[in-house]
Amino acid sequence: MKMQSVVAIIRPSKLETVKDALVQIGVNGITVTEARGHGRQKGHTEVYRGREYAVDLLPKIRIETVVAESLSNQVVNTIIAAARTGEIGDGKIFIYDVADAIRIRNEQRGESAL
Amino acid sequence: MRRPICKTFFVLLAFAAAGNAALAQAPAAPLAVSNADNAWMLISSALVLMMTGPGLALFYSGLVRKKNVLATMMQSFAMMAIISLLWAVLSFSLAFDSGTSFIGGLHHLFLHGVGLQPDADYGNTISLQTFMIYQLMFAIITPALITGAFAERMKFSAMAVFLSLWSLVVYAPMAHMVWGKGGMLNAALGGRFPTLDFAGGTVVHITSGVSALMCALYLGKRLGYPQEKMAPHSLVLSFIGACLLWVGWFGFNAGSALAAGTLATSAFVSTHFAAAAAALSWAAAEWIFKGKPSALGGISGAVAGLVAVTPAAGFVTPMSGIVIGLITGVFCYFMVVVVKNKFGYDDSLDAFGVHGAGGTLGAILTGIFASSAINPIFKDAAGNPLPSGGLEGNWHQLGNQFAGIAIAWIISIVGTLVLLKLVDLTIGLRVSNAAETEGLDISQHGEEGYDWAT
């Protein structure tokens, strides 16, 4: 069985919604990282005692989950539905093929390790 | 026990309050410790220590980058240890023993003669030891304030040696001149140029602020300044620190009454209102010129207001306190945001812009707003109060204020530059470029403030 990794860069404010939606469709494990980055979204300006700094790396959340290939479309659609606001800065989703998965505790491999 | 001649204005005030001006010729009052006064002064001492640690340590360390958070805290904390021992051995004597009009003598070396009885000239209802420990807390925070100017680039060893010498060469003479017996600026004990400085506008803030500017100029800019982003790493720490400073300042200013009476109330009230007014005016200036009222602006304004009211507290009315605060918030905003950036010096945490500029402005405003109704510090031969400040008609006092300001600026500039040169030639002031890039936490102390792995 093939597996795929779905990596979504989303707005920090959408983390809870996306996480709940993924649990709803039966995604067992996710890894969440705080990230900084930018796409087409412009940054903002911060001012500290008159010194202005252009902040072009904005705070984002990176969610990664590995699922059976058959499920990955549903996962993508779920993330899109939960994370979209329609404004610039909603983020991106990347899909990768995964060669294998191993559960460290008992060395199970493949989909049963997910 | 020192000579029993009671000339302190606190005694005079007590008699004036009792409506008994005839007694103001100061008979040899019995010197006894008042437990109430003594208790207030011990609490005030603790409050002023709290201003340095954690107050100033948090305020400053939040403004630096992550890699320097501990080193910045350590600079303040080191003063708590080093200056304390210096004070016990030598500097209390240099500041407060009667000596010349410039510096005290050596009779109090190793706290010799600093007992539990009062000294008529240093708070005649509190133990001299209480006075000594209270003044120590001022001696601690003053050099700690300077660390804001050379943050993120000075060797720990050089910092410790430089600030120790500074407290002997600049602080002790200045404290002696303004507050010590025989000091030439002492308004309470008949100095030649009686400068009104209730809680240390000249002694603490002008000296530290002007010395800070000298440090920034001598050391040069941090690597990458001003091109690289050097934003505060945690304004949350700075916010907590600033609020602790505000609370601690009641010990600083109201405690400077050296008694728990109504003069302390006056100082407490004007201090509080000045802080509130300056917080508002700095943030308002920011709102108008930069579009948003920032948290950093609010707390910086509060500290600036507290600085400016330091010499004035205990001499001015609550309403004058508000006016002083409003003026200072805008003035220090201008110094920090416009003047610093125009000249390009790297006073990293604005020790000069807030303490030097605010302290100088406060000393001038004190000469204008001082009120004899709040504190009849000047008396005629018959003991009747004379006008204090300019608004009461005593514009001559502004001359005395400028004398105090000039002496504080000169001793700070000369003393600081000489000591910096000395330490630079022997130890070296700056860390290496590699150490500065790595951060002072690791390069100077072998630690990190925030360890992500645990």
Interface residues (C-beta under 8 A of the other chain):
Chain A: E46 V47 Y48 R49 G50 R51 Y53
Chain B: P226 K229 M230 A231 P232 E286 K290 K292 S294 L296 G297 S300 V336 V337 V338 K340 N341 D350
